[in-house]
Amino acid sequence: MSAGGPERPPSPAPPAEPRPPTTSRLASWWVLAVGLAVGLGFAATTHPLRATFAFSASCLAAAVLRAVQPTARAGGLVVRGRAFDVLTLVALGVVVLVVGRSMNLHPHV
């Protein structure tokens, strides 16, 4: 015993925050990463319309992969629940496509 009174046992750790299951690999995330890299390449070489299509296509392809693959194989595409992930990727792909098509991105010669 210490002079200040009896010693208390250590307090238990707070409960862990619920998270989606972790995966050991990025797996299908590379489809999104490669598509975005291709889009950046098009944007850097003054092809903004092609960049728009590459960005939106990679987001939509990632949404399809997230929808059909089990969580263990989806890898880095797993962020929240399946429905939220798919809806977010579809919304991002559609918004990028609509905004890119609505701008005048054709070269003026």
Secondary structure as UniProt FT lines:
FT   TURN            3..4
FT   TURN            27..28
FT   HELIX           29..44
FT   TURN            45..46
FT   HELIX           48..68
FT   HELIX           71..74
FT   HELIX           75..77
FT   HELIX           82..102
//
